[in-house]
Structures are given as C-alpha cells and as structure tokens.
Amino acid sequence: MAEAVPNEATEKDIQALYHALDEGRLSEIRRTINALPASEIAHFLESLPVAKRKIVWEQVDPEKEGEVLVDLRDEVRSTLIEDMDTEELVQATEDLDIDDLADIIHDLPEEVTNEILLSMDRENRELLERVLSYPEDSAGGLMNPEVVTVRPDVPLDVVLRYLRMRGDLPEPLDEIYVIGRNGHYRGRLAIRDLLTKDPDTLVADVMDQSTKPIEATTPASEVAQDFEHYDWVSAPVVDESNKLIGRITVDDVLDVIREEADHSVMSMAGLDEEDDMFAPVLISSKRRAVWLGINLLTALLAAWAIGFFEDTLQKVVALAVLMPIVASMGGIAGSQTLTLMIRGMATGQIGVGNAKYLFTREMLIGLLNSLLWAAVLSIITWLWFDDIRIGMVIALALVVNLVAGALAGVLIPLILRRLSIDPAIAGGVVLTTVTDLVGYVSFLGFGTWFLLGQS
C-alpha cells in the first residue's frame, strides 16, 4: 500500500511557522515541518533568509533531507550542502531514485560523489551513469532508468504473477513497456488492459504499438509538448538504436514546465530562475549590476541620438514634453509582439513555415493600432498646444514607431534564435533600444522638418 501523503501547507500553516521561528519554538517547528511533503518543506526553506533557513534545515528529519534537496532551487540547495558533512550527505541521498540523484549529484562535493558511487551496486551505478551521459535538459536527462518490462509472447496472467512476485513497483504506473529479447522497444501495455482482458490473452495481442517512444536526445521542451498533446502519464525513452533505456513521468514534465515559465519571466529582467531570493545583498547586487550596465549603454545610445536635435528641442519645448510618449507606445507594442513570439517559440508553434504569415499579421496589427492612436493623440496634442503641426508630428512618429516595434518584435527573437542566443534574455534589451531610437529620431526628425522647416 502506498504511503499516505501529508496535507499540503496552507498559508495559515506557513504563517504559524514564521511566528514559531521568530519566537524560537524549535520543537513546534520540527513537528510541523516534518509533517509536510518534501516539496512544501523546500518551498518554506526558500521563503526564509539564509540565517533562519539554516535553523529550520537543522529541524528536518534526516530521512527527508534527500527529497527536500531535490526540490530546492540550485542556489538554495548549494548553500545548505555547504554546511553538511560527507556522512550526512551520503545518508540523505542513499534512498533517492536514480533520476532524482542525477539531478543533484553535480552540486555535491567530489568526495561525497565518490562515496555515493562506491556505496552503489554495479547495476545502479550503470543506471546513474546512463542518465548522466545525457544533457540535463533532454529526455535522457529527465528519465528514470528503472522501468518494468515484459515480453510480447507471454499471456497476461503471467504478467500479473510477475508483478505480484516483484512487489515494489515504480509510481505512477499506468503502463508496462514491451521489449524484444535484445531490449528493443516494441510497445506499451496499459494497466487497464492487463486487469480487464482475458488472462490467457498474449501481451502482443493487446499492446499499443501506435504511439512512438521518446528519443533520449529530445529537448525537454519538446517532451513537455508531447505530454500535453497526448495526455500522457508516462512515456518510454529509447536510445538511437530503439533500445528501451528509461521512462519519463508527468511529475518530471511538470518540473520542466515550471522551470521554463520561471526562466521566461526572470530572464526578461536579466535574472536566473535558480537564484536565491534571499541571497546576500552584495551577491544579488553584483548580478543585477551587469544587467543595469547593459541598459545604461542603450540609454546612452538613445541620448546620443537625441543630442542631434538639441537646437530643435530648445526652440520647440512642446517636443520635449511629448517625446517620451512615442518611445513608450512603440515599446509596449513591440513587447506585446515579442512576448507572443517567445511564447510561440517555447511551445513549438512558430517555425520557418509560418514566420512569414506572422510577420505580415503583426505588421498589419501594428499599422491599424498606430493609425487609431495616432488620430487620437494628434487631436489631443492639437487642442493642448493649439498647433496642428505638432499633432501631425506626433501622429506620423507614432505610426512609424508602432510599426517598427511590431517589426522588431517579430524579427528580434527569430534572429537571436538563429544566433543561438536566448530571446527571453536579450530580446527585451534589443527591442527597447530599437523602439527608443526609432521613436526619438522619427519624432524629433519630423518635428525639425515641420516646425523649423529644416531637412
């Protein structure tokens, strides 16, 4: 029988833990924290400053430490591992599944890794080495190499007896994989068919051969898409010769989806999704300083462009008042397109085949919106400054910059991906530079032309 899963912590439970920690009631913390699932303990630890985190970590039962370490973000895990000795780390990781151990083994000190490998039998060591031989963000890196397999030429009754004799089965188990004598993948046997079909029926007669397995080198993002499209609970993983080497379960895929969502949001601000929210001030300051420096360079570039129109700004003060509007509107329009493009790339919906259609579509959307808001803004500006020429200047500049923003929003992620640069990281900076430059230059250029009569 499966072990009962403790109830998840509510917001009230978390607040109670905070109060107990502030008041030093360690026995209450120990009792409460160890009644939670490992994932909830990890979440609570990540919500604490470093000093308090270490106090709570000392209250976690040793038999839970390994599972908690697996669920922690990389940086938080590293800070806790630094304070653990070799014996404690070996004990914490000895009961982990092979795929979970593979997730954290790179964060362990070398002497701990060696100790773990020496404590494993040959079969488990080979399974671990198989997982580690694939990139972390691939199907091979996600898979659990421990699978239940049967031959196609045995009756279902024999399979049932084999499962009873085996006793310990991996979770979740919705299907068993069918292999040939050389270990090559043949198909899937659903548990429902095993339980409902005639016991004398051969596995070959009821197994599913229509669904293809996942190749070990498949990127994790594509694995997540396959699970979403086919509503899989688990899926077999094969090597280049179609030999079954493991399986991926839906809980692994949920981790991938969460990590990709975190990556998309954090990268657009120049941050790493694995960073510790409560890291020391100096460490976090250094990380953000790099991103701020890059943005400063783009701002200086925009200021340099504005400098060419210094005479125009001195003579027509209204342009200085209105100038930020054009750049801001272009930036928003471009960000909308850029976000859609990055999301489409992440979900596999955008490729060479439909890029041209998307380009045309976004250009038309940008043009229609620019004409609408150019008309509105030109009327407001005309009434505000009592000069129709200023209304015409801002209307023309707005049309140019909104169309340019839409154009940049489509092309920037496509170009960055071609250059093997993550659009989520660099796309926002490049887009802001483009819309600021185009916005300022077009607005001040039209202003010089219409208001001062200069070309």
Number of C-alpha atoms within 10 A of each C-alpha: 4 5 5 6 9 11 10 14 18 10 9 9 13 17 12 15 21 17 13 15 17 11 9 12 12 17 11 14 21 17 13 18 23 16 17 16 17 23 16 20 27 22 16 18 21 19 16 17 14 18 9 14 19 15 15 19 18 13 17 20 14 15 13 16 20 23 22 21 25 21 19 23 17 17 17 21 22 16 15 16 17 11 11 11 11 18 11 15 21 20 15 19 24 16 14 14 16 22 22 21 21 23 18 18 17 11 15 17 15 12 10 18 17 12 14 20 18 11 13 13 9 11 9 16 15 14 18 22 14 19 26 20 10 16 16 16 15 19 29 30 24 30 26 26 24 16 16 16 18 20 18 22 13 14 18 26 17 15 19 15 11 12 12 11 9 10 9 9 12 12 9 11 14 16 20 21 23 24 18 16 9 8 15 16 24 23 24 27 24 16 13 10 15 21 12 9 13 12 16 11 15 19 25 19 12 17 20 16 14 9 11 15 19 22 21 27 17 16 17 23 18 16 22 20 16 15 18 13 9 9 10 14 16 20 23 27 26 22 17 9 9 16 17 27 23 26 23 25 20 17 12 17 23 13 14 18 16 10 14 16 15 15 18 21 15 17 19 18 16 21 18 16 19 16 15 22 15 15 16 11 8 8 10 15 11 10 14 13 12 12 14 12 11 12 16 12 12 18 16 11 15 21 14 12 17 17 12 13 16 11 11 21 19 11 12 15 10 14 19 12 10 14 18 14 16 26 27 18 21 29 26 17 25 28 22 14 24 26 20 14 24 23 16 13 16 17 13 12 11 17 12 8 8 10 16 11 11 16 17 14 13 21 22 14 15 25 19 15 17 24 18 13 16 23 18 13 18 22 18 13 21 16 12 13 12 12 14 14 17 24 22 21 24 28 25 20 26 31 26 22 32 33 25 23 33 30 21 26 31 25 19 21 25 22 13 17 14 10 10 9 14 16 25 24 20 17 25 23 18 18 26 24 19 23 31 26 22 24 31 23 21 22 28 26 20 23 25 21 14 15 17 13 9 11 8
